[in-house]
Amino acid sequence: QEFVTVLVRDPRTQKEDSWHSYIDYEIFIHTNSMCFTRKTSCVRRRFREFVWLRQRLQSNAVLIQLPELPSKTPFFNMNNPHHVDHRRRGLQEFLEKILQDALLLSDSRLHLFLQTQLSPEDMEACVSGQTKYSVADAIHKFASLNRRFPIEDEEREKGKNDAGSDSESSSSRLGPSGDSISCGCKASPASEES
C-alpha cells in the first residue's frame, strides 16, 4: 500500500531586511510512493510560495478544483501563535489534499516545491528545460546537501548490494533515468507574484 505522509511544522520568523519579516514552515515528506524520487525530504517554504504553487498547479490542471489555501488576511499577526498555527494547519490540509490527486502528482513543480529549496523562478526554469539540471538532478542534489536522512542512503546501498532481492528500497527507488515526475508536465509562462 502506497502512502505519502506530509507534515507542515516548525514555523519560524525570518528577517527579510530591517523592516520586513515573514514566517516560513518546514515541510516534511515521508513516502513509499513511486511518484517521488526521494522517499524522505525536508524543506522550508513561506506562504507566498504556497500561493505560487497553487497558481501553477491550477494553470496545468484546469479541470480540477484545487483546495483553497488559508485566507491571506490583512489582520494576520505573526506574533500571534493562534494565527500562525491556524495558517500552518491550513497549509498542511492543502498539501494533504493535493497529494491525493494522481494528476497533480505528475506536476514536476510540486516535486521541486516539496523536495528542493529552489526559488519559484528556478523551479519554472527547471521544468521548462532552461537549466543544466533535470528535476531529478535538482532533487538528488538538494538531498545530498541536506543529509538529515542518512538511513535512506544506507537502504539504497543495501539495495545495490542485494541486487537479486525484492527489497522495497531497491525496487521503488527512482533515479535520474527513471524520472516519472517529469511525465505529463507542461511548461507554462511564468507570471509575476509578490
N, C-alpha and C positions, 0 to 999 in steps of 0.2 A: 504494500500500500504506500503510494507516494504521499509525502507531506511537505508542507512549507510552513515553518514557524517564523513569524516576524514579530519583533518587539521594537517599539519606539520608546526610548527611555533616556534617562540622564540628561534632562535639559540643562544647558549651560549658557550663561550670558557671555557674549563675545563683544569686545570693543572693536568697532569699525574704525573710528577715529576719536578725537577728543570730545565730539558732540554726539555721536551716534553709537548705539549698541543694538545687538539683536540676540535672539536666542536660537541656538541650534540644538538638535536632538540626535542621539545615537540611534541608528537603525541596525539591528542585529538580525541576521538571517541564518537559519539552520534548516537544511532541507536534504532530501534524498532524491529530489525531482531531477529527471533527465534534462529539464529545460535550463538548469543552472550549471554554469561552468565550474563555479566553486560551491562547495556544499556548506561552508560557513563563511560569513563575512560580517564586517562591522564598519560602518561609515557614519559620518556626521553630516546632517543636512539642515538647512534653515527653511522657514515657512515658504519664502518666495520660490525656492527650488521645487517644493511640492506643487506650487501653483504652476510653474513651468512644466513639470512632468504631466500634470493633469491636462493642460492645454495641448501638449504634444500627443498624448495618448488619444485624446478626443479627436484631434485632426486626422489621426491614422485609423481610427475605428469609429467612423461617423454613425454607424447603425447601432452602436452600443451606447446606452445611457450610463455614463460613468458616475460612481458615487461622488457625493459632494465632499469638499474639504470643510473643516470647521470654518465658520464665517470669520472674515477679517474685520473685526470690529474696531472702530476708532477709539473705543474705550478699553482696548486690551492693555493691561498693565503688566509688564514683565517682572515687576516686583511683587505681584500678587500670585502666590502659589496656586490658588484655585484657578485663576485664568490660565496659567501655564500648564497645569495638569489637564484642564479641560481640552486645551488645544492638543496636547500630547495624545490624549485618548482618541480624539477625532482623527489625528494623523494615523494612528495605529489602525483604527477601524477602516479608514480609506485604503491603506495598503493591504489589509486582510481581504477586503472585497476585490481589489484589483488582482491580487494573486490567485484568485479562484477562477479567473477567466482565461481560457486557453488562448484566445485571440490576443489578449493584452500581453500574455506571457511571451508571445512571439516578437514583441517590440524590443529591439535592442536598446532603446533609450532607457527602458525600465531596468534592464540588467546593469547598464552603466550607472544609473542612478543609485541602485541598491548595492553595487559591488565595486565601485571605484569612487575616488574623490574628485573626478573630473568636473569642471565647471559646465553649466548648460551649453555654453558656446563650444567647448571642447567635445562634449557629447554629440552635439549636432555635427561637428566636423568629422568625428569618427564614424558615425553611422552613414554619412553621405560620402565616405571614401576619400576625404580630404586630408587624412593623416597617414603617416607611415605605418601605423599600428592598426590592427584589427580590433574588433570588440573583445574577442577572447584574449588577445595580447594585452589589452588595457586592463582587463580583469586579473589576469595572471601577474602582471607587473605590480599592480596595487597590492595583491595578496602577498607577493614576495617582499614588498617593502613593509607590510603590516603584519608581522609574524606573531599574531596573537593566538593562532590556532595551529600549533606545531603537530597536533595529533593527525590532522588531515594529511600532512606531508608524510608522516610515518605510515599511514594507511596506504598512500599511493606507492611508496617504496615497497611495502609488503605485497601490494598487488602486482608490481613488476616482478618481484621475486617468485611469486606463486602464479606465474602466467597461465598455468593449466587449471587453476582453481576457479570456482564460480563465486568468488568473494564479491560482495556488493561494491566494495571500493574500487575494484578493478573493472567491473562490468558497467558501472554507472558513471564513470568519470568521462567528461568530455574535454578534449584538448583543442588546440587551435585548428587541427584538421577536421574535427567534428563539431564545428561551431553552429549548433542548431539555433542559437539565439539570434543570428542574423537573418534567418529564413523569414520571408514574408515581411521584412522591414522595408518600408517605403521612405525615401528621403522627402522631407517637406521643407519649404523655405523657412528659415529662422525668422521669428518675429521678435521685436524688442519687448522685453518685460522688465519692469523696475521692481 
